[in-house]
Amino acid sequence: MVLCQSGEAAAVSAAGGEETEVPPSQEDSAGTRQPCLCPAAGVEAAVAEERRVCGCCSGLPWPRCCKAPGTKKKASCPGLGLFYTVLSAFLFSVASLFLKKIEDVHSVEVSAFRCVFQMAFILPGLIYYKTGLLGPKGKRIFLFFRGFFGSAAMVLLYYAFQVMPLADATVITFSSPVFTSLLAWIFLKEKYSPWDLLFTLFAVTGVVLIARPPFLFGSSVTGIEGNYADHIKGTIAAITSTVSGASTLVLIRKVGKSVHFFLSIWYYAVIGLIGCVIALFVMDEWSLPSCGRDRVLLILIGLLGLGGQIFLTKALQIEKAGPVAIMKTMDVVFAFILQILFLNHLPTWWTVGGALCVVASSSGTAIRKWRQSLKKSKQNEI
C-alpha cells in the first residue's frame, strides 16, 4: 500500500516540479507560511493541486507518478507472484517435515508455539495501524469464530501430520476450496453450479482413495504409518481441519474489508493460544522438548510458517487469485518429494490416484472462479 504525503504534494510545482515561492506577505515573523486569503488564488491553487496529483498511483504527486513526462515506469517482473507462491508452498512443506521430525511433543503444544510467534509479529502491526485489539463491536462475534475455527484447523492439521504420511495429510487438506464453495453456498447464498458438485465428488473420491476404509478396501491396508486406527484418526483430523479452514474463509468473506487483516490474524493467534494452553493442561501434555534439536525445530516451524504466510500474501497482492490457487498444487508435489527423500516412505498408487483427484478438483474450482472474476471485470468495464 502506497501512502501519499500531502506535504510533498504541496511543495511541488505543477509546471516544472520546482518548489514554489511564497510571497513575504504570506509569512509571519517566525518564518512560518500562512494560507493565502485571496479567493482567486485559492481557486488557482486548488486547480493546480488537482493537476499535480495523479489518480493512477494512489494520489502520488505528479513528478513521482508513473505517467509523468520523462518518468520511466518500473517494469514488473513477470511471474514474480507465481514464484512467491511456489516459495510459500516450499516453506509450508518444510515446516510440515520438521513437524514429523519432532519427537515427544504433542501437536497442540506445537500449535501453541506457532501462536506465540504470530502474536509477537502481529502486535507491532496492530499498534502501527491503530486497529485496536478487539475490533468493531458488530464484527467481534465473527472474529471470535474465525479465530476458533482457524486455530482448530491448525491443531487438527498438525495432529494429522504426526500420525499419517505427510503426502496423505497434505492432499486431504488441499481439498479446502471445494468445501469453501459448498459452505459459501449454504451460509452466504453464493451460486453452486453442477461444476461445483462435480469437483466436490472428485475431492471426496480422492479422500476415499487415501483413507481406504475397510468396507471398501478390506482389512489389510498397506502404505500407512503405524496402525490403521491411527491412520483413520489422522484422516478424520485432516478432513475436520479442511472443513474448519473452509469455515474460516467463509467467515472472512462475511466480515469483508471492514476489519484489517492483521486483526483477523490476531484473533486467530490469541484464541488459538488460549485454547491450546487449556487443552494442554487438561490432557496433562505440557512439557518442554527434551533435546535441543526439537527446540530448534519448534522455532523453525514458527518462522517457516510465518514466512510462508508472508510470501503467499505477497503473491496474492501482485497476482490474480486463480493462478495462485493453481500454483499452490506444488504443496502436494513438495510433500511427495520430501516424504520420499527424508522420511523414506514411498506413496502407494492409491495415494497417487487420490492426489490426482483432489488436485484436479481444487484446480478446476480455482480456474472456474478465475474465469468468473475475469468475466465480471470485463462486464464492469463495459
C-alpha positions as CSV (number, residue, x, y, z in Angstrom):
1,M,0.0,0.0,0.0
2,V,1.4,3.4,-1.1
3,L,0.8,6.3,1.2
4,C,0.6,9.8,-0.3
5,Q,2.1,12.5,1.9
6,S,0.2,15.7,1.3
7,G,3.2,17.8,2.4
8,E,5.2,16.6,-0.7
9,A,2.3,17.4,-3.0
10,A,2.0,20.9,-1.6
11,A,5.7,21.6,-2.1
12,V,5.8,20.6,-5.8
13,S,5.0,23.0,-8.6
14,A,2.6,21.9,-11.3
15,A,4.8,23.0,-14.2
16,G,8.4,22.0,-13.6
17,G,8.3,20.3,-10.2
18,E,10.2,23.1,-8.5
19,E,9.4,24.4,-5.1
20,T,7.0,27.3,-5.2
21,E,8.0,30.6,-3.7
22,V,5.8,32.2,-1.1
23,P,5.4,36.0,-1.1
24,P,6.7,37.7,2.0
25,S,3.2,38.9,2.9
26,Q,2.1,35.3,3.4
27,E,4.8,34.6,6.0
28,D,4.7,35.6,9.6
29,S,7.6,36.9,11.6
30,A,8.7,33.4,12.7
31,G,9.0,32.4,9.1
32,T,6.1,30.0,9.0
33,R,3.8,30.0,6.0
34,Q,0.2,31.2,6.3
35,P,-2.6,30.3,3.9
36,C,-3.5,32.8,1.2
37,L,-6.8,34.5,1.9
38,C,-7.3,35.6,-1.7
39,P,-10.3,33.7,-3.3
40,A,-8.9,33.7,-6.8
41,A,-5.5,32.5,-5.6
42,G,-7.3,29.8,-3.6
43,V,-9.1,28.5,-6.7
44,E,-6.0,28.6,-8.8
45,A,-4.1,26.7,-6.0
46,A,-6.9,24.1,-5.9
47,V,-6.8,23.6,-9.7
48,A,-3.0,23.4,-9.6
49,E,-3.1,20.9,-6.8
50,E,-5.6,18.8,-8.7
51,R,-3.2,18.8,-11.7
52,R,-0.3,17.9,-9.6
53,V,-1.9,14.8,-8.1
54,C,-2.4,11.7,-10.3
55,G,-5.0,9.1,-9.7
56,C,-3.1,6.2,-11.3
57,C,-0.7,5.9,-8.4
58,S,-3.0,6.2,-5.4
59,G,-2.7,10.1,-5.4
60,L,1.0,10.4,-5.6
61,P,2.4,13.9,-6.6
62,W,2.8,14.4,-10.3
63,P,6.6,14.2,-10.5
64,R,6.5,10.8,-8.8
65,C,3.7,9.5,-10.9
66,C,4.3,6.6,-13.3
67,K,2.7,8.6,-16.1
68,A,4.7,11.8,-15.6
69,P,6.6,13.2,-18.6
70,G,10.2,11.9,-18.6
71,T,9.4,9.3,-15.9
72,K,10.2,5.7,-16.7
73,K,7.7,3.2,-15.4
74,K,9.3,0.5,-13.4
75,A,9.0,-2.8,-15.2
76,S,7.2,-5.5,-13.2
77,C,8.9,-8.9,-13.1
78,P,6.6,-11.4,-14.9
79,G,5.8,-14.4,-12.9
80,L,7.0,-13.0,-9.6
81,G,3.7,-13.7,-7.9
82,L,3.8,-17.3,-9.0
83,F,7.4,-17.6,-7.7
84,Y,6.3,-16.3,-4.4
85,T,3.5,-19.0,-4.4
86,V,6.0,-21.8,-5.1
87,L,8.3,-20.4,-2.4
88,S,5.4,-20.3,0.1
89,A,4.5,-23.9,-0.7
90,F,8.1,-25.0,-0.2
91,L,8.3,-23.2,3.2
92,F,5.0,-24.8,4.4
93,S,6.1,-28.2,3.2
94,V,9.5,-28.0,5.0
95,A,7.6,-26.8,8.2
96,S,5.4,-29.9,7.9
97,L,8.6,-32.1,7.5
98,F,10.1,-30.6,10.7
99,L,6.9,-31.3,12.5
100,K,7.2,-35.0,11.7
101,K,10.8,-35.0,12.9
102,I,9.9,-33.7,16.3
103,E,9.7,-36.4,19.0
104,D,7.5,-36.5,22.1
105,V,5.9,-33.1,21.5
106,H,2.1,-33.0,21.2
107,S,0.6,-31.2,18.1
108,V,-1.3,-28.9,20.5
109,E,2.0,-27.7,22.0
110,V,3.5,-27.1,18.6
111,S,0.4,-25.1,17.7
112,A,0.8,-23.0,20.9
113,F,4.4,-22.2,19.9
114,R,3.2,-21.0,16.5
115,C,0.5,-18.8,18.0
116,V,3.2,-17.2,20.2
117,F,5.3,-16.4,17.1
118,Q,2.3,-14.9,15.3
119,M,1.3,-12.7,18.2
120,A,4.9,-11.4,18.5
121,F,4.9,-10.4,14.8
122,I,1.3,-9.2,14.5
123,L,1.2,-7.0,17.7
124,P,3.5,-4.3,16.3
125,G,1.3,-4.1,13.1
126,L,-1.8,-3.6,15.2
127,I,-0.1,-0.7,17.1
128,Y,1.1,0.8,13.9
129,Y,-2.2,0.7,12.1
130,K,-4.1,1.7,15.3
131,T,-6.7,-1.0,14.8
132,G,-7.2,-1.8,18.5
133,L,-7.2,-5.3,19.9
134,L,-11.0,-6.1,19.8
135,G,-12.2,-4.7,16.6
136,P,-15.6,-3.2,15.7
137,K,-18.4,-4.3,18.0
138,G,-20.6,-5.7,15.3
139,K,-17.8,-7.9,13.9
140,R,-16.3,-9.3,17.2
141,I,-18.5,-12.4,17.1
142,F,-17.4,-13.3,13.6
143,L,-13.7,-12.6,14.5
144,F,-14.1,-14.9,17.5
145,F,-15.4,-17.8,15.4
146,R,-12.8,-17.0,12.8
147,G,-10.1,-17.4,15.5
148,F,-11.8,-20.6,16.9
149,F,-12.1,-22.4,13.6
150,G,-8.7,-21.2,12.3
151,S,-6.9,-22.4,15.4
152,A,-8.8,-25.7,15.4
153,A,-7.8,-26.3,11.8
154,M,-4.2,-25.7,12.7
155,V,-4.2,-28.1,15.7
156,L,-6.0,-30.9,13.7
157,L,-3.7,-30.5,10.8
158,Y,-0.6,-30.8,12.9
159,Y,-2.1,-33.9,14.5
160,A,-2.7,-35.4,11.1
161,F,0.9,-34.7,10.0
162,Q,2.1,-36.6,13.1
163,V,0.1,-39.8,12.7
164,M,-0.2,-40.3,9.0
165,P,2.0,-39.9,5.9
166,L,2.9,-36.4,5.0
167,A,1.6,-36.6,1.4
168,D,-1.7,-38.1,2.5
169,A,-2.4,-35.3,5.0
170,T,-1.4,-32.6,2.5
171,V,-3.6,-34.0,-0.2
172,I,-6.7,-34.2,2.0
173,T,-6.2,-30.6,3.3
174,F,-5.8,-29.4,-0.3
175,S,-9.5,-30.1,-0.9
176,S,-10.3,-26.9,1.1
177,P,-11.6,-24.9,-2.0
178,V,-14.3,-27.4,-2.7
179,F,-15.6,-27.3,0.9
180,T,-15.4,-23.5,0.8
181,S,-17.7,-23.3,-2.2
182,L,-20.1,-25.7,-0.5
183,L,-20.2,-23.7,2.7
184,A,-20.5,-20.4,0.9
185,W,-23.5,-21.8,-0.9
186,I,-25.1,-22.8,2.3
187,F,-24.4,-19.7,4.5
188,L,-23.6,-16.9,2.1
189,K,-26.1,-17.9,-0.6
190,E,-23.4,-17.9,-3.3
191,K,-24.0,-19.8,-6.5
192,Y,-23.3,-23.5,-6.5
193,S,-23.3,-24.9,-10.0
194,P,-23.2,-28.5,-11.3
195,W,-19.5,-28.0,-12.0
196,D,-19.0,-27.3,-8.2
197,L,-20.9,-30.5,-7.5
198,L,-18.6,-32.5,-9.9
199,F,-15.5,-31.0,-8.3
200,T,-16.8,-31.9,-4.8
201,L,-17.3,-35.5,-6.0
202,F,-13.8,-35.6,-7.3
203,A,-12.5,-34.4,-3.9
204,V,-14.5,-36.9,-2.0
205,T,-13.2,-39.7,-4.3
206,G,-9.6,-38.6,-3.7
207,V,-10.1,-38.6,0.1
208,V,-11.6,-42.1,0.0
209,L,-8.7,-43.4,-2.0
210,I,-6.3,-42.0,0.6
211,A,-8.3,-43.2,3.7
212,R,-9.1,-46.6,2.2
213,P,-11.9,-47.6,4.6
214,P,-12.1,-51.3,5.3
215,F,-15.6,-51.8,4.0
216,L,-14.3,-50.8,0.5
217,F,-10.7,-52.0,0.6
218,G,-10.7,-54.8,3.0
219,S,-8.9,-55.2,6.4
220,S,-5.3,-55.4,5.1
221,V,-4.2,-51.9,4.0
222,T,-0.6,-51.2,3.0
223,G,1.4,-48.0,2.7
224,I,0.4,-46.4,6.0
225,E,2.4,-45.2,9.0
226,G,1.8,-47.1,12.3
227,N,-1.5,-49.0,12.7
228,Y,-4.7,-48.5,10.7
229,A,-6.5,-46.9,13.7
230,D,-4.1,-44.0,13.8
231,H,-4.4,-43.7,10.0
232,I,-8.2,-43.3,10.3
233,K,-7.8,-40.8,13.2
234,G,-5.4,-38.8,11.1
235,T,-7.8,-38.9,8.1
236,I,-10.7,-37.7,10.3
237,A,-8.5,-34.9,11.8
238,A,-7.3,-33.8,8.3
239,I,-10.9,-33.7,6.9
240,T,-12.1,-31.8,10.0
241,S,-9.2,-29.4,9.6
242,T,-10.1,-28.8,6.0
243,V,-13.8,-28.1,6.9
244,S,-12.6,-25.8,9.7
245,G,-10.3,-23.9,7.3
246,A,-13.1,-23.6,4.8
247,S,-15.4,-22.2,7.5
248,T,-12.6,-19.7,8.4
249,L,-12.6,-18.4,4.7
250,V,-16.4,-18.1,4.7
251,L,-16.2,-16.0,7.9
252,I,-13.5,-13.8,6.4
253,R,-15.8,-13.2,3.4
254,K,-18.6,-12.4,5.8
255,V,-16.5,-9.8,7.6
256,G,-15.2,-8.4,4.3
257,K,-12.8,-5.5,4.2
258,S,-14.4,-3.7,7.2
259,V,-11.8,-5.3,9.5
260,H,-8.0,-5.1,9.0
261,F,-6.5,-8.5,8.1
262,F,-3.9,-8.0,11.0
263,L,-6.8,-8.0,13.4
264,S,-8.2,-11.2,11.9
265,I,-4.8,-13.0,12.4
266,W,-4.6,-11.5,15.9
267,Y,-7.8,-13.2,16.9
268,Y,-6.6,-16.4,15.3
269,A,-3.4,-16.4,17.4
270,V,-4.9,-15.2,20.7
271,I,-7.8,-17.6,20.7
272,G,-5.6,-20.4,19.4
273,L,-3.0,-19.9,22.2
274,I,-5.7,-19.8,24.9
275,G,-7.3,-22.9,23.6
276,C,-4.0,-24.7,23.3
277,V,-2.9,-23.9,26.8
278,I,-6.2,-25.1,28.3
279,A,-6.1,-28.3,26.2
280,L,-2.5,-29.0,27.3
281,F,-3.3,-28.7,31.0
282,V,-6.5,-30.8,30.6
283,M,-4.6,-33.5,28.8
284,D,-1.5,-33.1,31.0
285,E,0.7,-33.0,27.9
286,W,2.6,-29.7,28.6
287,S,6.3,-30.4,28.5
288,L,9.3,-28.6,27.0
289,P,11.2,-30.5,24.3
290,S,13.7,-33.0,25.8
291,C,16.5,-32.1,23.4
292,G,18.0,-29.0,21.8
293,R,17.2,-30.3,18.3
294,D,13.4,-30.4,19.0
295,R,13.6,-26.8,20.4
296,V,15.3,-25.6,17.3
297,L,12.8,-27.4,15.1
298,L,9.9,-25.7,17.0
299,I,11.4,-22.3,16.3
300,L,12.0,-23.1,12.7
301,I,8.3,-24.3,12.3
302,G,7.2,-20.9,13.6
303,L,9.5,-19.0,11.3
304,L,8.8,-21.1,8.2
305,G,5.0,-20.9,8.8
306,L,5.2,-17.1,9.2
307,G,7.4,-16.8,6.1
308,G,5.0,-19.0,4.1
309,Q,2.1,-16.7,5.0
310,I,4.1,-13.6,4.1
311,F,5.1,-14.9,0.6
312,L,1.5,-16.2,0.0
313,T,0.1,-12.8,0.9
314,K,2.6,-11.0,-1.4
315,A,1.7,-13.4,-4.2
316,L,-2.0,-12.6,-3.9
317,Q,-1.1,-8.8,-3.9
318,I,0.6,-8.9,-7.3
319,E,-1.0,-11.9,-9.0
320,K,-4.6,-13.0,-9.6
321,A,-6.1,-15.5,-7.2
322,G,-6.8,-18.1,-9.9
323,P,-3.1,-18.7,-11.0
324,V,-2.0,-18.6,-7.3
325,A,-4.5,-21.3,-6.4
326,I,-3.4,-23.4,-9.3
327,M,0.3,-23.0,-8.4
328,K,-0.4,-24.0,-4.9
329,T,-0.7,-27.5,-6.2
330,M,3.1,-27.5,-5.6
331,D,2.3,-28.2,-2.0
332,V,1.4,-31.7,-3.0
333,V,4.5,-32.1,-5.2
334,F,6.8,-30.9,-2.4
335,A,5.1,-33.2,0.1
336,F,5.7,-36.3,-2.1
337,I,9.3,-35.3,-2.7
338,L,10.1,-34.6,1.0
339,Q,8.4,-37.7,2.1
340,I,10.4,-39.9,-0.3
341,L,13.8,-38.2,0.3
342,F,13.7,-37.6,4.1
343,L,11.1,-39.9,5.5
344,N,11.9,-43.0,3.3
345,H,8.2,-43.6,2.7
346,L,7.1,-44.4,-0.8
347,P,3.5,-43.4,-1.5
348,T,1.1,-46.1,-2.8
349,W,-0.7,-45.9,-6.1
350,W,-3.9,-45.3,-4.1
351,T,-2.3,-42.2,-2.7
352,V,-1.2,-41.0,-6.1
353,G,-4.7,-41.6,-7.5
354,G,-6.3,-39.7,-4.6
355,A,-3.8,-36.9,-5.1
356,L,-4.7,-36.6,-8.8
357,C,-8.4,-36.5,-8.0
358,V,-8.0,-33.8,-5.3
359,V,-5.6,-31.7,-7.3
360,A,-8.0,-31.8,-10.3
361,S,-10.9,-30.8,-8.1
362,S,-9.2,-27.9,-6.5
363,S,-7.6,-26.7,-9.7
364,G,-10.9,-26.9,-11.5
365,T,-12.6,-24.9,-8.8
366,A,-9.8,-22.3,-9.0
367,I,-9.9,-22.0,-12.8
368,R,-13.7,-21.7,-12.7
369,K,-13.7,-18.9,-10.1
370,W,-10.9,-17.2,-12.0
371,R,-12.8,-17.1,-15.3
372,Q,-15.9,-15.9,-13.5
373,S,-13.9,-13.0,-12.0
374,L,-12.4,-12.1,-15.4
375,K,-15.9,-12.2,-17.0
376,K,-17.3,-9.9,-14.2
377,S,-14.4,-7.4,-14.6
378,K,-15.0,-7.2,-18.3
379,Q,-18.7,-6.6,-17.8
380,N,-17.9,-3.8,-15.3
381,E,-15.5,-2.2,-17.8
382,I,-18.3,-2.2,-20.4
